[in-house]
Amino acid sequence: MDREGGDPGYVDLGFARVDTDRLSRTGDPEVVYGAGKTPDEVVAILGTLRAATPHRPALVTRADPATVAAVRLRWPEARVEATTIVVGEPPPARGLVGVVTAGTSDSAVAAEAATTARAFGAGVVRVTDVGVAGLHRVLDVRPVLQDADILVVVAGMEGALPSVVGGLVGTPVVAVPTSVGYGASFGGLAALLGMLNSCAAGVVVCNIDNGFGAGVFAARIARRTQAPR
């Protein structure tokens, strides 16, 4: 349905209808999920988003190496962390998101969460490799956990770290289970169920490997802590 001036709120590229109205509805522009798209399709969508919202960065998640190469060819200044690409400068940071990983094997999902939170206008601090197999490590970073406005805690295996963090500090926790683990982890299902059954208060849970969803949620909460009332 056309709105004022005949703008439908999206751009039809033939293979995709790019939602150029999302920023005005939600405060954040559309993001490109790279999996299943060709590099040329990703570049075309990114170009549309950059034209529609030049003051906000365009984000690609789950980009494969060919897509990374194509985006860097078009935008040499693009920043890449793991499988996440950012084109454009992030807005001034408001609030602070802490992204915490249980182990280095969880780093790709944590990178997605941290990069997303930065692109969506939050400050980010990273805490890595503080899993429950060595509790002294997470105890040592307790001041960092307390200073953040919200924490994204990423863990595989049995998914215990969010419960530990939730019992140490009063900072809200977004738990992200990863598909890291041996056979009985069932591709992250064991961690997901462990997090859903957390006995610590103030812990909510995202889907398996969904660093992007956690990053968006955390950034919006962090931004609102600094928003004028």
SVG drawing of the C-alpha trace seen along z (x, -y; Angstrom):
<svg xmlns="http://www.w3.org/2000/svg" viewBox="-2 -14 43 52">
<polyline fill="none" stroke="black" stroke-width="0.4" points="0.0,0.0 1.4,-3.4 2.0,-6.0 2.6,-9.7 4.3,-10.6 3.7,-7.2 6.6,-5.6 5.7,-1.9 8.4,-1.7 10.5,0.9 12.6,1.2 11.8,4.1 15.0,5.6 13.2,8.5 14.8,11.1 14.2,9.1 11.9,6.4 14.3,4.4 12.5,2.9 13.6,-0.8 10.9,-1.8 12.2,0.4 14.3,-2.4 11.3,-4.7 9.2,-1.8 11.7,-0.3 14.6,-2.7 17.0,-0.3 17.4,0.4 17.0,3.8 19.9,6.2 21.0,8.7 21.0,12.4 23.8,13.6 23.2,17.3 21.4,18.5 22.1,15.4 24.6,14.9 27.4,12.4 25.8,10.2 22.5,10.3 24.1,9.2 25.9,6.4 22.7,5.1 20.8,5.2 23.6,3.5 23.7,0.7 20.0,0.2 20.3,-0.1 23.2,-2.4 21.3,-4.7 18.1,-4.6 19.9,-5.1 23.4,-6.6 23.7,-7.8 23.4,-4.3 25.7,-1.3 24.5,1.6 25.0,5.0 25.4,8.5 25.3,11.6 26.4,15.2 28.5,14.1 30.6,16.7 34.1,15.9 32.9,15.2 30.4,12.7 33.0,11.0 35.3,10.6 32.5,9.2 31.5,6.7 35.1,5.6 35.5,5.1 32.6,2.7 33.3,1.1 37.0,1.5 36.3,-0.2 33.9,2.6 34.7,4.1 34.5,7.9 34.5,9.9 34.0,13.6 31.0,13.9 29.6,10.4 30.1,7.4 29.6,3.7 29.5,1.0 29.4,-2.5 30.2,-4.1 28.1,-3.2 26.1,-6.0 27.5,-7.5 27.5,-4.8 24.8,-5.0 24.9,-2.5 27.2,0.4 26.7,4.1 29.0,6.7 29.5,9.7 30.8,12.7 32.0,16.0 32.5,19.3 35.2,20.5 37.1,19.5 35.0,22.0 32.0,19.7 33.8,16.6 32.0,16.5 28.6,16.2 30.0,13.7 31.5,11.7 28.1,11.5 26.5,10.3 29.2,7.7 29.4,6.4 25.6,6.1 25.4,4.2 28.0,1.7 26.3,1.2 23.1,0.6 24.5,-2.2 25.7,-0.7 29.1,-0.6 30.6,2.9 33.0,4.5 34.2,8.1 35.0,10.7 36.4,14.0 37.1,17.5 35.6,17.4 33.7,20.7 32.6,22.6 35.5,25.1 37.6,22.4 35.3,20.3 38.1,18.1 38.2,16.6 34.7,15.2 35.1,14.0 38.0,11.9 35.9,10.0 33.0,9.4 33.6,5.6 33.2,5.5 30.0,7.5 28.6,5.1 29.5,2.0 27.6,3.1 23.9,2.1 23.2,5.6 25.2,8.7 25.1,11.2 26.5,14.5 27.4,17.0 28.1,20.6 28.0,24.1 28.4,27.5 26.0,27.6 25.3,23.9 26.0,23.2 27.7,19.8 24.6,17.6 23.3,19.0 26.6,18.4 26.8,14.8 23.1,14.3 23.9,15.3 27.0,13.1 25.6,9.7 22.3,7.9 23.0,7.0 20.3,8.3 21.6,11.3 20.7,12.4 21.9,16.0 22.9,17.4 23.4,21.2 25.9,22.3 26.1,25.5 29.5,26.2 29.9,29.5 30.1,33.3 27.3,35.7 24.9,35.3 24.9,31.5 22.6,32.2 23.8,29.2 23.2,26.7 19.9,28.1 21.4,29.2 22.8,25.7 19.4,24.1 17.5,26.3 20.0,25.6 19.7,21.9 15.9,22.0 16.0,23.9 18.3,21.4 17.7,21.0 19.2,17.5 16.8,14.6 17.1,12.0 18.2,14.4 16.4,14.6 17.4,16.8 17.9,16.5 17.9,19.2 20.9,21.4 23.8,19.5 21.6,16.4 24.2,13.8 22.5,11.3 19.2,11.4 21.0,11.0 23.0,8.1 19.9,6.2 18.0,6.8 21.0,5.8 21.7,2.7 18.1,1.5 18.1,2.0 21.5,0.3 20.5,-2.7 17.3,-3.2 19.3,-3.4 20.9,-6.6 17.8,-8.0 16.3,-11.2 13.1,-10.6"/>
</svg>
